[in-house]
Amino acid sequence: MVKHMIIWKLKDEIADKEAVKAEIKAALEGLIGRIEGLTEMKILTEGFESSAGDLMMDSTLTSRAALEAYQAHPAHQEVANRLVRPAVSSRLSFDYEL
């Protein structure tokens, strides 16, 4: 099993950050069952004010190969290109084996 975690900071110019976070959360969590090897997807949107980011993705995949397939999968790429990348100013990721 592999954990794939990301913290995103939204662009300052986004007027309705709560709406953007909700849309990203729904789209990414909607990938469960659509991408083989993706077993869990949690998008956290309510961090403390001390948090360095606005959203955190906590996902679990069956293997490193499944992570690579997830990253290239058209459904993931559609969400990333349509919602995430246009809204994000910075991204940190951390991947590890369980």
ChimeraX attribute file (.defattr): number of C-alpha atoms within 10 A of each C-alpha:
attribute: neighborCount
match mode: 1-to-1
recipient: residues
	/A:1	15
	/A:2	20
	/A:3	19
	/A:4	17
	/A:5	18
	/A:6	16
	/A:7	20
	/A:8	20
	/A:9	17
	/A:10	21
	/A:11	14
	/A:12	10
	/A:13	9
	/A:14	12
	/A:15	9
	/A:16	8
	/A:17	15
	/A:18	13
	/A:19	11
	/A:20	15
	/A:21	21
	/A:22	14
	/A:23	14
	/A:24	21
	/A:25	20
	/A:26	12
	/A:27	19
	/A:28	20
	/A:29	15
	/A:30	15
	/A:31	18
	/A:32	16
	/A:33	11
	/A:34	12
	/A:35	18
	/A:36	15
	/A:37	20
	/A:38	21
	/A:39	16
	/A:40	15
	/A:41	20
	/A:42	16
	/A:43	21
	/A:44	15
	/A:45	16
	/A:46	12
	/A:47	12
	/A:48	9
	/A:49	8
	/A:50	6
	/A:51	11
	/A:52	11
	/A:53	18
	/A:54	20
	/A:55	23
	/A:56	21
	/A:57	19
	/A:58	17
	/A:59	21
	/A:60	23
	/A:61	23
	/A:62	17
	/A:63	16
	/A:64	17
	/A:65	12
	/A:66	19
	/A:67	22
	/A:68	11
	/A:69	16
	/A:70	20
	/A:71	14
	/A:72	11
	/A:73	14
	/A:74	12
	/A:75	16
	/A:76	18
	/A:77	14
	/A:78	12
	/A:79	17
	/A:80	17
	/A:81	11
	/A:82	11
	/A:83	17
	/A:84	21
	/A:85	14
	/A:86	11
	/A:87	21
	/A:88	16
	/A:89	13
	/A:90	12
	/A:91	14
	/A:92	11
	/A:93	11
	/A:94	10
	/A:95	15
	/A:96	11
	/A:97	12
	/A:98	10
